[in-house]
Structures are given as C-alpha cells and as structure tokens.
C-alpha cells in the first residue's frame, strides 16, 4: 500500500502524538480514484469469505465501504449516529465513546438491513481505541449475523483497538499501520 502511505505523508496532518487529521483523504474530502483502489484491495482480501453485506459507521467509513460493497456486488449498510424522525423504533442500538470527537454517541442500525443469514464485512476508516468498532460488532452479533472481518484503512497500532479485537478473534485487516506519531512525524509499520 505504498501509494496510500505516500498520500498520507503528503496530505495528513499530525495534531498530536495520538491524533492524525485525515480530512484531505478520508474524513472531509475524498478522492474517488483512491477510494475505489481501497475498495478493490479490501474486496480482494475478503473475496472468499462469502460476504453478503458490508457495514460501516456514519460518516467517514461510508465512501470506502461503498467501494468495497461495489466490488463485492453486495449491499452496504451504515450505522447512524443520530436518531431521525424516520428512525426505526426497533433499531439495534449501542452507546459508544468517540476518541476523536471526545463524546459518547448512540449508533443504530435497522434490523431490516441485517439479519441471521448475513455474513458481514465491517469496513472503517481508522481504528484507535476501538470503542466504536466494538459497539458496531455488538450490533452485528445481536442481529445474529456473522462477522467475517474488519477492514480498516488505517490502524493506529500504538493504540489498543485492533489488538484487543484480534485477541477476541476478529480478523482485522489494515491497509496501512501507523506505529507512532512522534515529533509531528508519521511512522509506519508493516
């Protein structure tokens, strides 16, 4: 994933030794060609898992999850972070803290779009502490669906999120691993 590392080096902003801002790549602006390449890579990694749905969290994971779902030829479903007037009153909900936002939010997914016959691939933009990921995994489990893996664009391996999910038996596939954000510099791992 040298092409992705290069884009991160050129366009990401290190905010602190814990936070990297990816607005130019994933969270505010998206490059459709880059997103489609990510989708192809994740689809190739999970093509033999029998995926029936790709899920993600609103909003930064949507573009990559869409590209993956397109490549796999399956629907993409995203968990909402805000309840609307049209929200399913029987939705699956989980309360999760957000590392970057510094708040606790509810995520919800309609039971209409995920069920016992589904083999779910969860795609996310970045994993730090893994709180939001664990929340969505709980929703997937409560729906009776099978989680076949978690694809993340960027794993911050110096934080515990991906490691703890792997310890729980979740297959976590990052496109890029960031090992540290020391002195304003992004350091990558294999």
GROMACS elastic network, one bead per residue, 0.5 to 0.9 nm:
[ bonds ]
;  ai    aj funct       b0    kb
    1     4     6  0.53820   500
    1     5     6  0.63812   500
    1     6     6  0.87235   500
    1   175     6  0.63913   500
    1   176     6  0.67707   500
    2     5     6  0.50121   500
    2     6     6  0.60859   500
    2     7     6  0.86689   500
    2   176     6  0.87540   500
    3     6     6  0.51555   500
    3     7     6  0.64015   500
    3     8     6  0.87810   500
    3    34     6  0.89708   500
    4     7     6  0.51092   500
    4     8     6  0.62367   500
    4     9     6  0.86472   500
    4    34     6  0.79918   500
    4    38     6  0.86583   500
    4   175     6  0.80600   500
    4   176     6  0.75455   500
    5     8     6  0.50481   500
    5     9     6  0.61613   500
    5    10     6  0.86254   500
    5   176     6  0.69363   500
    5   188     6  0.80647   500
    6     9     6  0.50684   500
    6    10     6  0.61695   500
    6    11     6  0.85427   500
    7    10     6  0.50757   500
    7    11     6  0.58538   500
    7    12     6  0.76833   500
    7    25     6  0.76424   500
    8    11     6  0.52975   500
    8    12     6  0.50032   500
    8    13     6  0.84987   500
    8    22     6  0.76701   500
    8    25     6  0.75269   500
    8   186     6  0.85180   500
    9    12     6  0.60741   500
    9    13     6  0.84917   500
    9   185     6  0.87510   500
    9   186     6  0.71896   500
   10    13     6  0.87922   500
   11    21     6  0.89344   500
   11    22     6  0.73616   500
   11    23     6  0.83687   500
   11    24     6  0.60990   500
   11    25     6  0.70913   500
   12    20     6  0.66647   500
   12    21     6  0.56572   500
   12    22     6  0.50209   500
   12    23     6  0.73636   500
   12    24     6  0.69466   500
   12    25     6  0.75045   500
   12   186     6  0.88291   500
   13    19     6  0.87298   500
   13    20     6  0.56674   500
   13    22     6  0.67544   500
   13    23     6  0.85338   500
   13   184     6  0.82289   500
   14    17     6  0.74749   500
   14    18     6  0.84735   500
   14    19     6  0.63135   500
   14    21     6  0.61358   500
   14    22     6  0.88936   500
   14   181     6  0.68633   500
   14   182     6  0.88878   500
   14   183     6  0.88763   500
   14   184     6  0.54416   500
   14   185     6  0.69392   500
   14   186     6  0.73086   500
   15    18     6  0.76701   500
   15    19     6  0.53589   500
   15    20     6  0.54816   500
   15    21     6  0.65382   500
   15   181     6  0.88180   500
   15   184     6  0.74721   500
   16    19     6  0.51365   500
   16    20     6  0.70115   500
   16   181     6  0.70589   500
   16   182     6  0.79679   500
   16   183     6  0.83441   500
   16   184     6  0.70003   500
   17    20     6  0.81207   500
   17   180     6  0.71329   500
   17   182     6  0.54264   500
   17   183     6  0.73486   500
   17   184     6  0.72481   500
   17   185     6  0.88464   500
   18   128     6  0.86817   500
   18   156     6  0.87326   500
   18   158     6  0.86930   500
   18   159     6  0.83446   500
   18   180     6  0.80165   500
   18   181     6  0.65755   500
   18   182     6  0.87292   500
   19   100     6  0.75043   500
   19   181     6  0.76399   500
   20   181     6  0.76660   500
   20   186     6  0.84342   500
   21    24     6  0.83195   500
   21    27     6  0.82917   500
   22    25     6  0.54505   500
   22    26     6  0.57180   500
   22    27     6  0.59057   500
   22    28     6  0.78223   500
   22    29     6  0.88795   500
   23    26     6  0.57023   500
   23    29     6  0.59895   500
   23    30     6  0.83208   500
   24    27     6  0.70667   500
   24    28     6  0.62879   500
   24    29     6  0.51489   500
   24    30     6  0.68285   500
   24    31     6  0.84821   500
   25    28     6  0.73711   500
   25    29     6  0.59386   500
   25    30     6  0.54038   500
   25    31     6  0.67553   500
   25    34     6  0.84767   500
   25    35     6  0.88422   500
   26    29     6  0.60698   500
   26    30     6  0.54823   500
   26    31     6  0.81862   500
   26    35     6  0.84511   500
   26    60     6  0.63162   500
   26    61     6  0.79495   500
   26    63     6  0.81274   500
   26    64     6  0.85019   500
   26   125     6  0.70943   500
   27    30     6  0.74178   500
   27    59     6  0.79048   500
   27    60     6  0.50257   500
   27    61     6  0.82214   500
   27   125     6  0.82473   500
   28    60     6  0.77691   500
   30    33     6  0.87955   500
   30    34     6  0.78390   500
   30    35     6  0.70915   500
   30    63     6  0.77483   500
   31    34     6  0.53093   500
   31    35     6  0.61477   500
   31    36     6  0.86688   500
   32    35     6  0.50257   500
   32    36     6  0.60685   500
   32    37     6  0.85938   500
   32    63     6  0.84386   500
   33    36     6  0.51918   500
   33    37     6  0.62856   500
   33    38     6  0.87534   500
   34    37     6  0.51423   500
   34    38     6  0.63615   500
   34    39     6  0.87034   500
   35    38     6  0.50869   500
   35    39     6  0.62339   500
   35    40     6  0.87791   500
   35    63     6  0.67778   500
   35    64     6  0.55978   500
   35    66     6  0.89826   500
   35    67     6  0.66035   500
   36    40     6  0.62380   500
   36    41     6  0.86625   500
   36    63     6  0.87405   500
   36    64     6  0.73226   500
   36    66     6  0.88043   500
   36    67     6  0.53393   500
   36    68     6  0.77358   500
   36    70     6  0.89879   500
   36    71     6  0.85685   500
   37    40     6  0.51086   500
   37    41     6  0.62778   500
   37    42     6  0.87511   500
   37    67     6  0.82104   500
   38    41     6  0.51151   500
   38    42     6  0.62443   500
   38    43     6  0.84940   500
   38    64     6  0.66726   500
   38    67     6  0.74337   500
   38    68     6  0.75722   500
   38   153     6  0.76931   500
   38   175     6  0.79188   500
   39    42     6  0.53233   500
   39    43     6  0.60101   500
   39    44     6  0.85367   500
   39    64     6  0.59471   500
   39    65     6  0.71278   500
   39    66     6  0.76795   500
   39    69     6  0.76770   500
   39    70     6  0.78338   500
   39    71     6  0.65685   500
   39    72     6  0.89153   500
   40    43     6  0.50764   500
   40    44     6  0.60939   500
   40    45     6  0.86659   500
   40    67     6  0.73907   500
   40    68     6  0.64237   500
   40    70     6  0.89742   500
   40    71     6  0.61650   500
   40    72     6  0.86751   500
   41    44     6  0.51854   500
   41    45     6  0.63417   500
   41    46     6  0.88518   500
   41    68     6  0.82167   500
   41   175     6  0.81198   500
   42    45     6  0.50579   500
   42    46     6  0.62555   500
   42    47     6  0.82525   500
   42    68     6  0.63161   500
   42    71     6  0.89116   500
   42   123     6  0.85821   500
   42   151     6  0.66354   500
   42   152     6  0.87965   500
   42   173     6  0.82069   500
   42   174     6  0.89491   500
   42   175     6  0.81036   500
   43    46     6  0.52885   500
   43    47     6  0.54342   500
   43    67     6  0.87862   500
   43    68     6  0.55883   500
   43    69     6  0.78877   500
   43    70     6  0.89842   500
   43    71     6  0.61105   500
   43    72     6  0.60058   500
   44    47     6  0.52766   500
   44    48     6  0.83568   500
   44    71     6  0.87620   500
   44    72     6  0.87779   500
   45    48     6  0.79436   500
   45    49     6  0.89912   500
   45   151     6  0.88937   500
   45   173     6  0.81519   500
   46    49     6  0.55564   500
   46    50     6  0.81538   500
   46    51     6  0.76747   500
   46    72     6  0.89311   500
   46   121     6  0.79964   500
   46   148     6  0.82320   500
   46   149     6  0.78179   500
   46   151     6  0.87866   500
   47    50     6  0.69325   500
   47    51     6  0.74024   500
   47    72     6  0.71088   500
   48    51     6  0.79641   500
   49   119     6  0.78681   500
   49   121     6  0.87332   500
   49   148     6  0.64883   500
   49   149     6  0.86384   500
   50   119     6  0.65150   500
   50   120     6  0.86958   500
   50   148     6  0.83493   500
   51    54     6  0.73347   500
   51    72     6  0.77262   500
   51    74     6  0.75681   500
   51   118     6  0.75147   500
   51   120     6  0.57148   500
   51   121     6  0.62632   500
   51   148     6  0.73413   500
   52    72     6  0.86248   500
   52    73     6  0.86443   500
   52    74     6  0.57624   500
   52    75     6  0.73062   500
   52   117     6  0.84581   500
   52   118     6  0.55731   500
   52   119     6  0.52242   500
   52   120     6  0.61965   500
   52   121     6  0.80447   500
   53    69     6  0.73005   500
   53    74     6  0.56232   500
   53    75     6  0.53044   500
   53    76     6  0.58331   500
   53    77     6  0.71958   500
   53   113     6  0.88303   500
   53   114     6  0.78639   500
   53   118     6  0.66140   500
   53   119     6  0.64487   500
   53   120     6  0.50269   500
   53   121     6  0.63724   500
   53   122     6  0.85460   500
   54    65     6  0.64197   500
   54    66     6  0.79359   500
   54    68     6  0.73935   500
   54    69     6  0.57812   500
   54    72     6  0.89045   500
   54    74     6  0.71135   500
   54    75     6  0.64034   500
   54    77     6  0.62541   500
   54    78     6  0.83455   500
   54   119     6  0.86383   500
   54   120     6  0.57136   500
   54   122     6  0.57816   500
   54   123     6  0.69466   500
   55    61     6  0.89147   500
   55    62     6  0.85617   500
   55    65     6  0.68321   500
   55    66     6  0.89920   500
   55    69     6  0.88279   500
   55    75     6  0.86091   500
   55    76     6  0.56775   500
   55    78     6  0.53749   500
   55    79     6  0.74389   500
   55   120     6  0.68078   500
   55   121     6  0.62111   500
   55   123     6  0.62423   500
   55   124     6  0.85846   500
   55   136     6  0.88067   500
   56    59     6  0.82345   500
   56    60     6  0.87297   500
   56    61     6  0.56918   500
   56    62     6  0.62957   500
   56    64     6  0.89526   500
   56    65     6  0.63667   500
   56    76     6  0.78769   500
   56    77     6  0.65905   500
   56    79     6  0.62282   500
   56   121     6  0.86403   500
   56   122     6  0.56961   500
   56   123     6  0.53291   500
   56   124     6  0.59052   500
   56   125     6  0.89157   500
   56   133     6  0.89781   500
   56   136     6  0.80691   500
   57    60     6  0.72854   500
   57    61     6  0.58699   500
   57    62     6  0.69509   500
   57    77     6  0.85883   500
   57    78     6  0.52178   500
   57    80     6  0.66413   500
   57    81     6  0.77316   500
   57   107     6  0.79058   500
   57   122     6  0.88446   500
   57   123     6  0.82449   500
   57   124     6  0.70246   500
   57   132     6  0.81535   500
   57   133     6  0.84571   500
   57   136     6  0.77012   500
   58    61     6  0.64727   500
   58    62     6  0.63978   500
   58    78     6  0.59623   500
   58    79     6  0.58402   500
   58    80     6  0.54327   500
   58    81     6  0.62804   500
   58   107     6  0.85892   500
   59    62     6  0.55976   500
   59    63     6  0.82915   500
   59    78     6  0.81502   500
   59    79     6  0.87684   500
   59    80     6  0.81390   500
   59    81     6  0.84570   500
   60    63     6  0.70172   500
   60    64     6  0.82532   500
   60   124     6  0.76357   500
   60   125     6  0.62419   500
   60   126     6  0.89186   500
   61    64     6  0.57128   500
   61    65     6  0.59918   500
   61    66     6  0.84896   500
   61    78     6  0.84252   500
   61   123     6  0.65893   500
   61   126     6  0.83718   500
   61   152     6  0.88804   500
   61   153     6  0.89775   500
   62    65     6  0.51108   500
   62    66     6  0.59062   500
   62    67     6  0.85957   500
   62    76     6  0.84880   500
   62    77     6  0.86511   500
   62    78     6  0.69540   500
   62   123     6  0.83923   500
   62   124     6  0.80282   500
   62   125     6  0.85906   500
   63    66     6  0.51566   500
   63    67     6  0.63830   500
   63    68     6  0.88258   500
   64    67     6  0.50949   500
   64    68     6  0.62883   500
   64    69     6  0.86459   500
   64   123     6  0.72423   500
   64   124     6  0.76204   500
   64   125     6  0.74689   500
   64   153     6  0.83261   500
   65    68     6  0.50645   500
   65    69     6  0.60712   500
   65    70     6  0.84633   500
   65    76     6  0.66883   500
   65    77     6  0.85270   500
   65    78     6  0.86185   500
   65   122     6  0.79490   500
   65   123     6  0.54884   500
   65   124     6  0.73124   500
   65   125     6  0.89114   500
   66    69     6  0.51022   500
   66    70     6  0.60313   500
   66    71     6  0.86112   500
   66    75     6  0.83447   500
   66    76     6  0.60273   500
   66    77     6  0.87202   500
   67    70     6  0.50576   500
   67    71     6  0.62532   500
   67    72     6  0.86850   500
   68    71     6  0.51306   500
   68    72     6  0.61783   500
   68    73     6  0.84172   500
   68    74     6  0.86937   500
   68    76     6  0.84474   500
   68   123     6  0.81830   500
   69    72     6  0.50600   500
   69    73     6  0.57317   500
   69    74     6  0.51542   500
   69    75     6  0.59555   500
   69    76     6  0.56504   500
   70    73     6  0.50585   500
   70    74     6  0.66339   500
   70    75     6  0.78460   500
   70    76     6  0.83310   500
   71    74     6  0.80852   500
   72    75     6  0.88107   500
   77   109     6  0.81647   500
   77   113     6  0.69784   500
   77   114     6  0.82504   500
   78   108     6  0.87562   500
   78   109     6  0.71360   500
   79   107     6  0.59194   500
   79   108     6  0.52150   500
   79   110     6  0.81623   500
   79   136     6  0.76304   500
   80    83     6  0.72767   500
   80   106     6  0.81903   500
   80   107     6  0.54428   500
   80   108     6  0.52543   500
   80   109     6  0.64527   500
   81   105     6  0.65843   500
   81   106     6  0.57474   500
   81   108     6  0.65344   500
   82   105     6  0.80127   500
   82   106     6  0.70321   500
   82   107     6  0.71277   500
   82   108     6  0.79332   500
   83    86     6  0.80720   500
   83    87     6  0.59343   500
   83    88     6  0.88703   500
   83   106     6  0.84053   500
   83   107     6  0.85935   500
   83   108     6  0.78998   500
   84    87     6  0.50999   500
   84    88     6  0.88395   500
   85    88     6  0.88511   500
   86    89     6  0.86366   500
   87    90     6  0.86256   500
   87    91     6  0.76144   500
   87   108     6  0.89813   500
   87   110     6  0.80166   500
   88    91     6  0.51930   500
   88    92     6  0.89238   500
   88   109     6  0.82804   500
   88   110     6  0.59647   500
   88   111     6  0.82567   500
   88   112     6  0.87853   500
   89   110     6  0.85489   500
   90    93     6  0.88802   500
   90   110     6  0.71382   500
   90   111     6  0.72101   500
   91   108     6  0.60554   500
   91   109     6  0.54666   500
   91   111     6  0.57331   500
   91   112     6  0.84355   500
   92   107     6  0.82651   500
   92   108     6  0.54153   500
   92   109     6  0.52932   500
   92   110     6  0.61362   500
   92   111     6  0.64429   500
   92   139     6  0.60016   500
   92   140     6  0.87451   500
   92   142     6  0.76229   500
   92   143     6  0.76012   500
   93   106     6  0.65277   500
   93   107     6  0.55866   500
   93   109     6  0.66836   500
   93   110     6  0.88079   500
   93   135     6  0.85721   500
   93   136     6  0.86994   500
   93   139     6  0.67487   500
   94   105     6  0.83968   500
   94   106     6  0.55647   500
   94   107     6  0.54427   500
   94   108     6  0.65455   500
   94   135     6  0.57413   500
   94   136     6  0.73715   500
   94   138     6  0.75717   500
   94   139     6  0.69154   500
   95   104     6  0.67770   500
   95   105     6  0.56509   500
   95   107     6  0.63050   500
   95   108     6  0.88355   500
   95   132     6  0.86187   500
   95   135     6  0.70005   500
   96   103     6  0.85026   500
   96   104     6  0.54358   500
   96   105     6  0.54763   500
   96   106     6  0.61125   500
   96   107     6  0.72024   500
   96   131     6  0.60903   500
   96   132     6  0.55546   500
   96   133     6  0.88422   500
   96   134     6  0.83553   500
   96   135     6  0.60260   500
   96   136     6  0.89003   500
   97   101     6  0.83598   500
   97   102     6  0.71100   500
   97   103     6  0.56846   500
   97   105     6  0.61915   500
   97   106     6  0.86187   500
   97   131     6  0.61606   500
   97   132     6  0.66810   500
   98   101     6  0.52831   500
   98   102     6  0.54937   500
   98   103     6  0.55206   500
   98   104     6  0.59660   500
   98   105     6  0.72952   500
   98   129     6  0.89797   500
   98   131     6  0.70389   500
   98   132     6  0.66151   500
   99   102     6  0.54080   500
   99   103     6  0.75895   500
   99   128     6  0.74234   500
   99   129     6  0.70416   500
   99   130     6  0.86046   500
   99   131     6  0.78548   500
   99   132     6  0.86038   500
  100   103     6  0.83219   500
  101   104     6  0.84081   500
  107   132     6  0.84325   500
  107   135     6  0.77161   500
  107   136     6  0.75417   500
  107   139     6  0.89492   500
  108   136     6  0.83979   500
  108   139     6  0.79592   500
  109   112     6  0.84290   500
  109   113     6  0.76441   500
  109   114     6  0.81007   500
  109   136     6  0.88310   500
  109   139     6  0.75775   500
  110   113     6  0.58611   500
  110   114     6  0.73021   500
  111   114     6  0.55107   500
  111   115     6  0.67389   500
  111   143     6  0.68342   500
  112   115     6  0.75470   500
  114   117     6  0.82268   500
  114   118     6  0.65354   500
  114   120     6  0.85316   500
  114   140     6  0.75689   500
  114   143     6  0.63787   500
  114   144     6  0.83504   500
  114   145     6  0.69252   500
  115   118     6  0.56286   500
  115   119     6  0.89495   500
  115   140     6  0.82298   500
  115   142     6  0.89544   500
  115   143     6  0.52170   500
  115   144     6  0.58280   500
  115   145     6  0.53546   500
  115   146     6  0.89315   500
  116   119     6  0.83960   500
  116   143     6  0.63305   500
  116   146     6  0.74755   500
  117   144     6  0.78181   500
  117   145     6  0.62610   500
  117   146     6  0.79747   500
  118   144     6  0.81141   500
  118   145     6  0.50083   500
  118   146     6  0.62164   500
  118   147     6  0.84421   500
  119   145     6  0.60658   500
  119   147     6  0.59482   500
  119   148     6  0.61654   500
  120   140     6  0.78028   500
  120   145     6  0.67787   500
  120   146     6  0.58751   500
  120   148     6  0.57132   500
  120   149     6  0.74110   500
  120   150     6  0.89973   500
  121   146     6  0.87615   500
  121   147     6  0.61626   500
  121   148     6  0.55762   500
  121   149     6  0.53234   500
  121   150     6  0.60748   500
  121   151     6  0.74858   500
  122   133     6  0.85967   500
  122   136     6  0.85220   500
  122   137     6  0.82764   500
  122   147     6  0.74216   500
  122   148     6  0.80134   500
  122   149     6  0.62638   500
  122   151     6  0.62445   500
  122   152     6  0.84057   500
  123   149     6  0.84561   500
  123   150     6  0.57035   500
  123   152     6  0.57750   500
  123   153     6  0.80773   500
  124   127     6  0.73863   500
  124   133     6  0.80956   500
  124   150     6  0.75164   500
  124   151     6  0.63384   500
  124   153     6  0.65965   500
  124   154     6  0.84829   500
  125   151     6  0.84399   500
  125   152     6  0.54352   500
  125   154     6  0.63166   500
  125   155     6  0.86693   500
  126   152     6  0.57064   500
  126   153     6  0.57958   500
  126   155     6  0.57628   500
  126   156     6  0.73851   500
  126   174     6  0.87029   500
  127   130     6  0.56367   500
  127   131     6  0.87668   500
  127   132     6  0.86499   500
  127   133     6  0.76795   500
  127   152     6  0.67683   500
  127   153     6  0.83629   500
  127   154     6  0.65407   500
  127   155     6  0.51178   500
  127   156     6  0.61257   500
  127   157     6  0.84378   500
  127   159     6  0.83775   500
  127   160     6  0.89363   500
  127   161     6  0.61703   500
  127   162     6  0.65793   500
  128   131     6  0.82628   500
  128   154     6  0.88746   500
  128   155     6  0.67485   500
  128   156     6  0.53476   500
  128   157     6  0.75336   500
  128   158     6  0.81275   500
  128   159     6  0.54039   500
  128   160     6  0.67760   500
  128   161     6  0.53136   500
  128   162     6  0.73789   500
  129   132     6  0.83307   500
  129   133     6  0.87827   500
  129   156     6  0.85299   500
  129   159     6  0.57225   500
  129   160     6  0.53216   500
  129   162     6  0.75764   500
  129   164     6  0.88655   500
  130   133     6  0.50901   500
  130   134     6  0.60479   500
  130   135     6  0.85790   500
  130   159     6  0.86563   500
  130   160     6  0.72489   500
  130   162     6  0.65466   500
  130   164     6  0.80997   500
  130   165     6  0.77717   500
  131   134     6  0.52036   500
  131   135     6  0.62727   500
  131   136     6  0.88414   500
  131   161     6  0.72551   500
  132   135     6  0.50118   500
  132   136     6  0.63239   500
  132   137     6  0.85906   500
  133   136     6  0.52373   500
  133   137     6  0.61070   500
  133   138     6  0.86350   500
  133   150     6  0.87281   500
  133   161     6  0.82389   500
  133   165     6  0.87328   500
  134   137     6  0.50025   500
  134   138     6  0.62136   500
  134   139     6  0.87743   500
  134   161     6  0.86915   500
  134   165     6  0.77712   500
  135   138     6  0.51743   500
  135   139     6  0.65320   500
  135   140     6  0.88665   500
  136   140     6  0.62695   500
  136   141     6  0.86532   500
  137   141     6  0.61724   500
  137   142     6  0.85886   500
  137   147     6  0.75307   500
  138   141     6  0.50675   500
  138   142     6  0.60923   500
  138   143     6  0.85717   500
  139   142     6  0.50828   500
  139   143     6  0.61870   500
  139   144     6  0.87725   500
  140   143     6  0.51876   500
  140   144     6  0.66224   500
  140   145     6  0.56251   500
  140   146     6  0.72180   500
  140   147     6  0.69620   500
  141   144     6  0.51121   500
  141   145     6  0.57875   500
  141   146     6  0.69514   500
  141   147     6  0.76298   500
  142   145     6  0.75766   500
  143   146     6  0.88831   500
  147   150     6  0.79732   500
  147   170     6  0.79201   500
  148   170     6  0.78126   500
  148   171     6  0.72725   500
  149   170     6  0.61036   500
  149   172     6  0.60359   500
  149   173     6  0.75735   500
  150   170     6  0.71627   500
  150   171     6  0.60881   500
  150   173     6  0.61454   500
  150   174     6  0.82974   500
  151   171     6  0.83187   500
  151   172     6  0.58974   500
  151   174     6  0.57642   500
  151   175     6  0.77494   500
  152   155     6  0.64392   500
  152   172     6  0.73401   500
  152   173     6  0.61630   500
  152   175     6  0.64970   500
  152   176     6  0.82016   500
  153   173     6  0.83901   500
  153   174     6  0.55109   500
  153   176     6  0.62468   500
  153   177     6  0.85796   500
  154   157     6  0.89538   500
  154   174     6  0.57880   500
  154   175     6  0.61290   500
  154   177     6  0.57505   500
  154   178     6  0.70115   500
  155   158     6  0.86649   500
  155   159     6  0.85975   500
  155   161     6  0.84527   500
  155   162     6  0.69555   500
  155   173     6  0.86424   500
  155   174     6  0.57524   500
  155   175     6  0.78470   500
  155   176     6  0.63040   500
  155   178     6  0.61203   500
  155   179     6  0.84461   500
  156   159     6  0.57780   500
  156   160     6  0.82932   500
  156   161     6  0.81454   500
  156   162     6  0.80208   500
  156   176     6  0.86898   500
  156   177     6  0.59622   500
  156   179     6  0.62002   500
  156   180     6  0.74968   500
  157   160     6  0.69094   500
  157   161     6  0.78847   500
  157   162     6  0.70129   500
  157   163     6  0.75223   500
  157   177     6  0.62102   500
  157   178     6  0.59973   500
  157   179     6  0.52911   500
  157   180     6  0.77819   500
  157   189     6  0.84039   500
  158   178     6  0.75131   500
  158   179     6  0.54187   500
  158   180     6  0.61656   500
  159   162     6  0.78070   500
  159   163     6  0.81088   500
  159   179     6  0.87701   500
  160   163     6  0.53683   500
  160   164     6  0.59747   500
  160   165     6  0.85986   500
  161   164     6  0.55045   500
  161   165     6  0.63935   500
  161   166     6  0.87841   500
  162   165     6  0.51549   500
  162   166     6  0.61550   500
  162   167     6  0.86205   500
  162   170     6  0.88197   500
  162   172     6  0.66510   500
  163   166     6  0.51496   500
  163   167     6  0.62388   500
  163   168     6  0.87806   500
  163   172     6  0.86688   500
  164   168     6  0.63876   500
  164   169     6  0.89029   500
  164   170     6  0.88878   500
  165   168     6  0.50232   500
  165   169     6  0.65616   500
  165   170     6  0.54270   500
  165   171     6  0.78563   500
  165   172     6  0.74703   500
  166   169     6  0.50483   500
  166   171     6  0.61023   500
  166   172     6  0.64827   500
  167   170     6  0.73163   500
  173   176     6  0.89592   500
  174   177     6  0.65222   500
  176   188     6  0.74134   500
  176   189     6  0.76490   500
  176   190     6  0.76434   500
  177   187     6  0.85536   500
  177   188     6  0.56425   500
  177   189     6  0.52822   500
  177   190     6  0.65724   500
  178   181     6  0.76318   500
  178   186     6  0.67660   500
  178   187     6  0.56868   500
  178   189     6  0.59884   500
  178   190     6  0.88925   500
  179   186     6  0.78505   500
  179   187     6  0.55297   500
  179   188     6  0.53504   500
  179   189     6  0.56765   500
  180   185     6  0.79061   500
  180   186     6  0.62205   500
  180   187     6  0.52408   500
  180   188     6  0.73171   500
  180   189     6  0.89718   500
  181   184     6  0.60315   500
  181   185     6  0.54050   500
  181   187     6  0.62912   500
  182   185     6  0.55231   500
  182   186     6  0.70283   500
  182   187     6  0.77857   500
  183   186     6  0.86166   500
